[in-house]
């Protein structure tokens, strides 16, 4: 039974870094993800004056409930959406002048609903170029708190940022949410805030966050469920078996729900207390599936869809158009490059059965496009990528790990 050890969750690592920086005391993070995004987050905290000690398996963060140690800082958020959205929010709770910028890719990604909510809370936040986008400057003087309305229909990260800010405000927050996408990611946030000593109360569409700050702790980072999806999908399309330890019953991440999609398609799935196993059966059925809550795994399903016995239609994933790239169009374009009949609409993609032909995948610098179509390559030798190295964003060793798994199965893989 091949075991695949997946690196730590990017989403959990980013939240843990925010919470540790805000907590009273020294927090130890066990097995955090080390990737371009999380290294960028840690570097951003250091630029703001937070002290972080790093060993190969643990990071120790000296928390500062009062906010950044430095009165001014210039922070580059690289490509990281969590970095670009969480760090300005954290800085707003302190006192000083802080500028945030990001890569061209991240500059294109939206920020307006979050910055609008922060301004409604009295934060002096100014965009230097396009409104609702980086670069921006925060003239921080603490946050009083109170009531605020938020549209989180583009990204749940907007709500997560405000939820984590709440305990750092003087009066706490009441956040009324008018729309929400990727709701399981908010559940990750609430569970992690609980681990750091804060209980959020939900009253219908309103989240009530108490003031009072966070308590330092030791927090273990679970493997990344979105990354695991490529290995689970690989088993399903090749008729092999794979087990991912550390992800099982009680996992924080909703993206583990991707295995339920594979089960519906015909794979055998076993979710145990501390591991998940997927076995391919040689059968992949077509289906229609709403992936609003697990939209980061949409490209994974799109990449295996040609091998199903009927059409695969993925619905309610409009938010994937404002990720590292427009993932709906990117998946459709690449499937057509492979000769697969594909249609898209505003928030859906439909892929019909076909036999992909070798072609170069246009990655748009998006790690998830590369990792998804690496699964297609298991049954389509000759697939290549124009930028295979962009996997460094979340899994720098992806090609080695995926190639090792394929070799263990005796499956040729020459795409990396």
C-alpha positions in Angstrom: 0.0 0.0 0.0 1.9 3.1 -1.2 2.0 5.8 1.6 2.3 9.4 0.4 3.4 11.9 3.0 1.8 15.3 2.0 3.4 18.5 3.2 1.5 20.6 5.7 -1.6 22.6 4.8 -1.0 26.0 3.3 -4.3 27.3 4.6 -3.7 26.0 8.1 -0.1 27.2 8.2 -1.1 30.8 7.2 -3.8 31.0 9.8 -1.5 29.5 12.4 1.1 32.1 11.7 -1.4 35.0 12.1 -2.8 33.5 15.3 0.6 32.8 16.8 1.8 36.4 16.0 -1.3 37.8 17.7 -1.2 35.5 20.7 0.2 36.3 24.2 3.3 34.1 24.5 5.4 31.9 22.4 3.6 29.5 20.0 5.2 26.4 18.5 3.9 25.3 15.1 4.7 21.6 14.4 5.3 20.5 10.8 4.4 23.8 9.1 4.4 23.9 5.3 7.6 25.2 3.9 6.8 26.7 0.5 7.0 30.0 -1.3 3.7 31.2 0.1 4.3 30.3 3.7 7.9 31.4 3.6 6.6 34.7 2.2 4.1 35.0 5.1 6.8 34.3 7.7 9.1 36.9 6.0 6.3 39.4 6.1 5.8 38.9 9.8 9.6 39.4 10.3 9.4 42.6 8.3 6.7 43.8 10.7 9.0 43.0 13.7 7.7 39.6 14.8 10.3 37.1 16.0 10.2 33.7 14.4 12.6 30.9 15.1 12.7 28.1 12.5 14.0 24.5 12.6 13.2 21.9 9.9 10.1 20.6 11.8 8.9 23.5 14.0 8.5 27.2 13.9 8.4 29.2 17.1 6.6 32.6 17.0 6.9 35.2 19.7 3.4 36.7 19.8 2.7 40.4 20.2 -1.0 41.1 21.1 -0.2 44.8 20.8 0.7 44.5 17.1 3.8 44.8 15.0 7.1 45.7 16.8 8.2 48.2 14.2 6.6 51.6 13.7 6.9 51.3 10.0 7.5 48.6 7.4 7.4 47.7 3.7 6.1 44.2 3.1 6.2 42.3 -0.1 3.5 39.5 -0.1 4.9 37.6 -3.2 2.1 35.5 -4.8 0.4 34.6 -1.5 -3.3 35.6 -1.2 -3.4 34.7 2.5 -0.3 36.8 3.1 -1.7 39.7 1.0 -5.1 39.6 2.8 -4.2 38.6 6.4 -1.1 40.7 7.1 -2.6 44.1 6.4 -5.5 43.1 8.6 -3.1 42.0 11.4 -1.1 45.3 11.0 -4.3 47.3 11.3 -4.6 46.2 15.0 -1.2 47.8 15.8 0.1 51.3 15.7 2.3 52.5 12.8 2.6 53.0 9.1 2.7 49.9 7.0 2.9 49.4 3.2 2.0 46.2 1.4 2.7 45.2 -2.2 2.7 41.9 -4.1 3.6 40.2 -7.3 1.9 41.2 -10.6 -0.2 38.1 -10.3 -1.4 38.9 -6.8 -1.9 42.6 -7.7 -4.6 41.4 -10.2 -6.5 39.5 -7.5 -9.3 41.3 -5.7 -9.2 42.7 -2.3 -12.0 45.3 -2.3 -14.6 43.6 0.0 -12.0 43.2 2.7 -10.6 46.7 2.5 -14.1 48.1 2.4 -15.0 46.3 5.6 -11.7 47.5 7.3 -12.4 51.1 6.3 -16.0 50.7 7.7 -14.3 49.7 10.9 -12.3 53.0 10.9 -9.0 51.7 9.5 -7.1 54.2 7.5 -6.3 52.1 4.5 -5.4 53.5 1.1 -4.8 51.8 -2.2 -1.9 53.4 -4.1 -2.9 52.3 -7.6 -6.1 50.5 -8.6 -8.8 50.6 -5.9 -9.3 47.2 -4.3 -5.9 45.9 -5.2 -2.3 46.0 -4.0 -0.2 48.0 -3.3 -1.8 49.6 -0.3 -0.9 51.4 2.9 -2.3 51.0 6.4 -1.9 53.9 8.9 -2.7 51.8 11.9 -4.1 53.1 15.2 -5.8 50.0 16.6 -9.3 48.9 15.8 -12.3 49.8 18.0 -14.5 47.0 16.7 -18.3 46.9 16.4 -20.6 45.9 13.6 -19.6 45.4 10.0 -21.1 43.9 6.8 -19.0 41.8 4.5 -19.5 40.2 1.1 -17.4 37.0 1.1 -18.8 35.7 -2.2 -15.4 36.0 -4.0 -13.2 34.6 -1.2 -13.8 33.2 2.3 -10.4 34.7 3.1 -12.0 38.1 3.6 -14.2 36.6 6.4 -11.3 34.7 7.9 -9.2 37.9 8.1 -11.9 39.8 9.9 -12.7 36.8 12.2 -9.0 36.6 13.3 -8.9 40.4 13.7 -11.9 40.3 16.1 -10.2 39.4 19.3 -7.5 42.1 18.7 -10.2 44.9 18.6 -11.2 46.8 21.7 -14.9 45.8 21.6 -14.9 42.7 19.5 -16.7 42.3 16.1 -20.2 41.4 14.8 -19.7 40.4 11.2 -22.8 40.1 9.0 -22.0 38.1 5.9 -24.2 38.7 2.8 -22.6 35.9 0.7 -20.0 33.2 1.4 -18.0 30.9 -0.8 -15.7 28.0 0.3 -17.5 27.8 3.7 -15.4 24.9 5.0 -12.4 27.2 5.1 -14.2 29.4 7.6 -14.8 26.3 9.7 -11.0 25.8 9.7 -10.6 29.3 11.0 -13.2 28.9 13.7 -11.6 25.6 14.9 -8.1 27.1 15.0 -9.3 30.2 16.8 -10.8 27.8 19.4 -7.4 26.2 19.8 -5.9 29.6 20.5 -8.5 30.3 23.2 -11.3 32.2 21.3 -14.9 31.0 20.8 -16.8 32.6 18.0 -20.6 32.5 18.2 -22.6 32.2 15.0 -26.1 33.8 14.9 -27.5 33.0 11.4 -25.5 35.1 9.0 -23.7 37.0 11.8 -20.5 36.0 13.4 -19.9 37.4 16.9 -16.2 37.6 17.9 -15.3 38.5 21.5 -12.4 40.8 22.4 -9.7 39.7 24.7 -6.9 38.3 22.5 -5.4 34.9 21.9 -3.5 32.4 24.1 -0.3 30.9 22.8 -0.2 27.2 22.3 1.5 24.3 20.5 -0.3 23.6 17.2 0.3 20.7 14.8 -0.3 21.4 11.1 -2.2 18.7 9.3 -1.3 17.6 5.7 -2.7 19.8 2.9 -6.0 18.2 1.7 -6.0 20.2 -1.6 -2.5 18.8 -2.4 -3.6 15.3 -1.4 -6.4 15.5 -4.1 -3.8 14.9 -6.9 -2.6 11.7 -5.3 -6.1 10.5 -4.6 -7.1 11.3 -8.2 -4.0 9.5 -9.5 -5.1 6.3 -7.8 -8.6 6.6 -9.2 -7.5 7.1 -12.8 -4.8 4.4 -12.8 -6.7 1.7 -10.9 -4.1 1.8 -8.1 -4.2 2.5 -4.4 -2.8 5.3 -2.3 -2.9 6.2 1.4 -2.3 9.6 2.9 -1.5 9.5 6.6 -2.5 12.4 8.9 -5.7 13.2 7.0 -8.7 11.3 8.3 -11.9 11.6 10.4 -12.0 15.0 12.1 -9.6 16.7 9.6 -10.0 20.5 9.6 -9.9 20.9 5.9 -13.1 20.6 3.8 -11.1 19.8 0.7 -10.8 16.2 2.0 -14.4 16.0 0.7 -12.9 15.5 -2.8 -12.6 11.8 -2.0 -16.4 11.7 -1.8 -16.5 12.9 -5.4 -14.1 10.1 -6.4 -16.4 7.7 -4.5 -19.4 8.8 -6.5 -17.3 8.2 -9.7 -16.6 4.6 -8.7 -13.4 4.7 -6.6 -13.3 2.9 -3.2 -12.6 5.3 -0.4 -11.8 4.6 3.2 -11.5 7.4 5.7 -10.0 6.2 9.0 -9.2 8.0 12.2 -5.7 9.1 11.0 -5.5 8.3 7.3 -7.4 8.2 4.0 -7.1 5.6 1.3 -8.4 5.7 -2.3 -8.4 2.6 -4.5 -9.1 2.9 -8.2 -11.6 0.2 -9.5 -11.1 0.7 -13.2 -14.4 2.5 -13.3 -14.9 6.3 -13.5 -18.5 7.4 -13.9 -19.6 10.8 -15.2 -21.4 13.1 -12.8 -22.7 16.6 -12.1 -21.2 18.0 -8.9 -21.5 21.3 -7.0 -17.9 22.2 -5.9 -18.6 25.7 -4.4 -17.3 24.5 -1.0 -14.2 22.6 -2.4 -13.4 24.8 -5.4 -9.6 24.4 -5.1 -10.1 20.8 -6.2 -12.1 21.8 -9.3 -9.0 21.6 -11.5 -8.2 18.1 -10.1 -11.6 16.8 -11.2 -11.4 18.6 -14.5 -8.1 17.0 -15.3 -9.4 13.4 -14.7 -12.8 14.0 -16.2 -11.9 12.9 -19.8 -11.4 9.4 -18.5 -15.0 9.1 -17.1 -17.6 7.1 -19.0 -19.9 10.1 -19.3 -19.8 13.9 -19.1 -18.5 15.5 -15.9 -20.2 18.8 -15.1 -18.8 21.0 -12.3 -21.0 23.8 -11.1 -21.0 26.9 -8.8 -17.3 27.6 -9.1 -17.3 31.2 -10.3 -14.8 32.1 -7.6 -12.2 30.0 -9.4 -12.0 32.8 -12.0 -10.2 35.1 -9.5 -7.5 32.7 -8.2 -3.9 32.7 -9.4 -5.5 32.7 -12.8 -9.0 32.2 -14.3 -9.0 28.5 -13.5 -12.2 27.7 -15.4 -10.8 29.1 -18.6 -7.3 27.7 -18.0 -8.8 24.2 -17.5 -11.0 24.5 -20.6 -8.1 25.8 -22.8 -5.8 23.0 -21.7 -8.4 20.3 -22.1 -9.0 21.5 -25.6 -5.3 21.5 -26.3 -5.4 17.8 -25.4 -8.3 17.3 -27.8 -11.0 17.0 -25.2 -14.5 18.4 -25.9 -15.1 21.0 -23.2 -17.6 23.8 -22.5 -17.7 26.6 -19.9 -20.1 29.1 -18.6 -19.9 31.8 -16.0 -19.7 29.4 -13.1 -19.5 25.9 -14.6 -17.4 23.6 -16.8 -18.5 20.5 -18.6 -16.0 17.9 -19.9 -17.0 15.1 -22.2 -15.3 11.7 -22.4 -12.3 11.5 -24.7 -8.7 10.2 -25.1 -6.3 13.1 -24.4 -3.5 13.5 -26.9 0.0 14.8 -25.8 0.4 18.6 -25.7 2.0 21.4 -23.7 0.0 22.6 -20.8 -0.3 26.4 -20.4 0.1 26.9 -16.7 -0.4 30.6 -16.2 2.0 30.3 -13.4 -0.7 28.5 -11.4 0.6 25.6 -9.2 -2.8 23.9 -9.2 -3.0 23.8 -13.0 0.4 21.9 -13.1 -0.4 19.5 -10.3 -3.9 18.7 -11.8 -2.7 18.0 -15.3 0.2 15.9 -13.9 -2.6 13.4 -13.1 -3.8 13.5 -16.7 -0.2 12.7 -17.7 -0.4 9.4 -15.9 -2.5 8.2 -18.8 -1.2 10.5 -21.5 2.6 10.2 -21.9 4.1 13.2 -23.6 2.3 16.0 -21.7 4.6 18.8 -20.9 4.3 22.1 -19.0 5.4 25.6 -19.9 6.3 26.4 -16.3 6.5 23.2 -14.2 8.5 25.0 -11.4 5.5 27.1 -10.3 4.6 24.3 -7.9 7.0 25.9 -5.5 4.1 28.0 -4.3 2.7 25.2 -2.2 4.7 22.0 -2.9 8.3 22.5 -4.1 9.0 18.7 -4.3 5.8 17.8 -6.0 7.3 16.4 -9.2 9.7 14.2 -7.3 7.0 12.9 -5.0 4.5 12.3 -7.9 7.2 10.7 -10.0 8.2 8.4 -7.2 4.6 7.3 -6.7 4.1 6.7 -10.4 7.4 4.7 -10.6 6.3 2.6 -7.6 3.1 1.8 -9.6 5.1 1.1 -12.7 3.4 3.9 -14.5 5.6 5.9 -16.9 5.6 9.6 -16.2 7.8 11.9 -18.3 5.8 15.2 -17.8 7.9 16.8 -15.1 
